[in-house]
Amino acid sequence: MKTTPIDDFINEVSDIDETDYGDFMRKANHGLVILMEKIYDSSTPVVKKLLDELKYHIDYMPNWDVDSTREKVNLLAEEIRIATQVTDADTPPASHFPPDE
């Protein structure tokens, strides 16, 4: 089964085995940078807002607790997954778009 970029990110964050918040943050940010490179430009405004919130939560609003941050990151990542699936389901295949005039 093919994984999505958001699946890869969730798996990467889940696999981070750090107790020091700074080490956790660096590794989580690495995964987030890769995720954003893959999906940010083609994302809807809703998904972009969630990605920005994810970055803000990891970088600028730390509570210095790895476990609660990981939980929040996973919740936001699931919201991104859902928002992406809704967007994909609402977008018809390219052949259904009217031809350019």
C-alpha positions in Angstrom: 0.0 0.0 0.0 1.3 3.4 -1.0 1.7 5.9 1.8 0.9 9.6 1.5 3.3 12.4 2.6 1.1 12.9 5.7 1.4 9.2 6.6 5.1 9.5 6.3 5.1 12.5 8.5 2.9 10.9 11.2 5.1 7.8 11.1 8.3 9.9 11.4 7.0 11.9 14.4 5.8 8.7 16.1 9.2 7.1 15.6 11.1 10.0 17.3 12.5 8.6 20.5 13.7 11.7 22.2 13.0 12.9 25.7 14.7 16.3 25.2 12.3 18.8 23.6 15.0 20.5 21.5 16.0 17.2 20.0 12.4 16.2 19.4 11.7 19.6 17.8 14.6 19.4 15.4 13.5 15.9 14.2 9.8 16.9 14.0 10.8 20.0 12.0 12.8 17.9 9.6 9.7 15.8 8.9 7.5 18.9 8.6 9.9 20.5 6.1 9.7 17.5 3.9 5.9 17.3 4.3 5.5 21.0 3.4 7.9 20.7 0.4 5.6 17.9 -0.9 2.2 19.3 -0.3 2.2 23.0 0.7 2.1 24.7 -2.7 -0.7 22.5 -4.1 -2.8 22.6 -0.9 -6.0 24.4 -0.2 -6.1 27.4 2.1 -7.5 25.2 4.9 -4.7 22.7 4.6 -2.1 25.5 4.4 -3.6 27.0 7.6 -3.3 23.6 9.4 0.3 23.1 8.2 1.2 26.6 9.4 -0.5 25.8 12.8 1.5 22.6 13.0 4.7 24.5 12.4 3.7 27.2 14.9 2.9 24.6 17.6 6.2 22.8 17.2 8.5 25.9 16.9 6.9 28.9 18.5 4.5 27.6 21.1 6.4 24.8 22.8 5.3 23.6 26.2 8.6 21.7 26.5 6.7 18.4 26.9 7.5 15.8 24.2 4.5 13.6 24.7 1.8 16.3 24.8 3.4 18.0 21.7 3.6 14.7 19.8 -0.1 14.2 20.7 -1.0 17.7 19.4 1.1 17.2 16.3 -0.7 13.9 15.6 -4.1 15.5 16.0 -3.2 18.3 13.6 -1.7 15.8 11.1 -5.0 13.8 11.2 -6.9 17.0 10.5 -4.6 17.6 7.6 -5.2 14.1 6.3 -9.0 14.6 6.6 -8.9 18.0 4.9 -6.8 16.6 2.1 -9.1 13.6 1.5 -12.1 15.9 1.4 -10.4 18.1 -1.1 -9.4 15.1 -3.2 -12.9 13.7 -3.1 -14.4 17.1 -4.2 -12.0 17.6 -7.1 -13.2 15.8 -10.3 -10.7 14.1 -12.5 -9.0 16.5 -15.0 -11.1 15.1 -17.9 -14.2 16.5 -16.2 -13.0 20.1 -16.3 -14.4 22.1 -19.3 -11.8 22.7 -22.0 -10.0 26.0 -22.0 -11.5 28.6 -24.2 
